[in-house]
Amino acid sequence: MKTKHLISAFTLAASVGVAFLMTPVLAHHASGPFYDPDRRVEIEGTVKRFVFRNPHAFLFVDVADASGALTEWQIELGAPVSLQRTGWTPDSLPLGMVVKVSGPRVLTDRQAFVVCA
């Protein structure tokens, strides 16, 4: 009888452990519901702000239109840990730096798109 209780307790503990390990994987969302892969956009502008924090880094770029009026674009990047693995740091994109970025645009009318997978 003790063996049956031990096996039940082990099975329960293992199931709970697997559930805790899988929670972060299940909690992460896909970008598909928010971005339209058929509406790619390319911009060139000046870095206004670079937010390097979890869960995703964000780049804010001021883009001038034909009349010279500035519009702020928001670009969603990958997770900082992934960016760090490729050599990025919080200082990789200093304020005032001119950048050219492209990616799928958001489904709404906001000036935003994604560059992460």
JOVEN-V16026 format. One record per residue. SS is DSSP state (A for helix, B for strand, O for the rest). PHI is phi in whole degrees, 0 to 359 (NA if undefined). OMEGA is omega in degrees with one decimal (999 if undefined). Layout:
# JOVEN-V16026
ss=SS phi=PHI omega=OMEGA
ss=SS phi=PHI omega=OMEGA
This chain:
# JOVEN-V16026
ss=O phi=NA omega=179.1
ss=A phi=297 omega=-179.9
ss=A phi=297 omega=179.5
ss=A phi=296 omega=177.7
ss=A phi=293 omega=178.6
ss=A phi=296 omega=179.7
ss=A phi=295 omega=178.6
ss=A phi=297 omega=179.7
ss=A phi=296 omega=179.6
ss=A phi=296 omega=179.8
ss=A phi=298 omega=178.2
ss=A phi=297 omega=-179.8
ss=A phi=297 omega=179.3
ss=A phi=294 omega=179.4
ss=A phi=296 omega=178.5
ss=A phi=295 omega=178.6
ss=A phi=298 omega=178.7
ss=A phi=296 omega=179.1
ss=A phi=298 omega=178.5
ss=A phi=293 omega=179.5
ss=A phi=289 omega=-176.6
ss=A phi=277 omega=-175.6
ss=A phi=304 omega=179.3
ss=A phi=298 omega=180.0
ss=A phi=293 omega=-178.9
ss=A phi=289 omega=-177.0
ss=A phi=283 omega=-177.7
ss=O phi=287 omega=-176.2
ss=O phi=259 omega=173.5
ss=O phi=273 omega=-180.0
ss=O phi=274 omega=-178.0
ss=O phi=308 omega=-178.3
ss=O phi=292 omega=-174.4
ss=O phi=249 omega=-174.4
ss=B phi=234 omega=-178.3
ss=B phi=256 omega=-177.7
ss=B phi=296 omega=179.4
ss=B phi=272 omega=-179.8
ss=B phi=246 omega=178.9
ss=B phi=285 omega=179.6
ss=B phi=226 omega=175.6
ss=B phi=232 omega=-179.6
ss=B phi=231 omega=171.6
ss=B phi=225 omega=-178.2
ss=B phi=192 omega=-174.9
ss=B phi=254 omega=179.0
ss=B phi=296 omega=177.7
ss=B phi=261 omega=-178.7
ss=B phi=201 omega=176.6
ss=B phi=230 omega=-177.5
ss=B phi=260 omega=-174.1
ss=O phi=249 omega=-179.8
ss=O phi=212 omega=-179.0
ss=O phi=289 omega=3.9
ss=O phi=274 omega=177.6
ss=O phi=222 omega=173.5
ss=O phi=279 omega=178.0
ss=B phi=229 omega=177.0
ss=B phi=242 omega=177.9
ss=B phi=247 omega=-173.0
ss=B phi=234 omega=173.2
ss=B phi=273 omega=-178.1
ss=B phi=240 omega=179.2
ss=B phi=270 omega=174.6
ss=O phi=273 omega=-176.8
ss=O phi=300 omega=-179.0
ss=O phi=272 omega=-179.3
ss=O phi=94 omega=178.0
ss=O phi=290 omega=-178.5
ss=B phi=268 omega=173.8
ss=B phi=234 omega=178.1
ss=B phi=273 omega=175.2
ss=B phi=253 omega=177.7
ss=B phi=249 omega=-179.2
ss=B phi=242 omega=177.3
ss=B phi=274 omega=179.1
ss=O phi=253 omega=178.4
ss=O phi=285 omega=177.4
ss=O phi=293 omega=-179.7
ss=A phi=306 omega=-179.9
ss=A phi=297 omega=177.3
ss=A phi=291 omega=178.5
ss=A phi=295 omega=179.3
ss=A phi=297 omega=179.2
ss=A phi=296 omega=178.6
ss=O phi=258 omega=173.6
ss=O phi=101 omega=179.2
ss=O phi=285 omega=174.4
ss=O phi=223 omega=175.9
ss=O phi=299 omega=-179.6
ss=O phi=259 omega=-177.0
ss=O phi=294 omega=-178.2
ss=O phi=237 omega=-177.1
ss=O phi=290 omega=176.9
ss=O phi=304 omega=178.3
ss=O phi=90 omega=179.6
ss=O phi=292 omega=177.0
ss=B phi=273 omega=-178.4
ss=B phi=231 omega=174.2
ss=B phi=236 omega=-172.7
ss=B phi=226 omega=175.3
ss=B phi=220 omega=178.9
ss=B phi=172 omega=179.2
ss=B phi=288 omega=-177.1
ss=B phi=280 omega=176.8
ss=B phi=294 omega=-179.8
ss=O phi=286 omega=178.7
ss=O phi=272 omega=-179.4
ss=O phi=273 omega=179.6
ss=O phi=297 omega=176.5
ss=O phi=273 omega=-176.7
ss=B phi=207 omega=172.6
ss=B phi=203 omega=-173.5
ss=B phi=241 omega=176.1
ss=O phi=238 omega=179.9
ss=O phi=263 omega=178.4
ss=O phi=266 omega=999
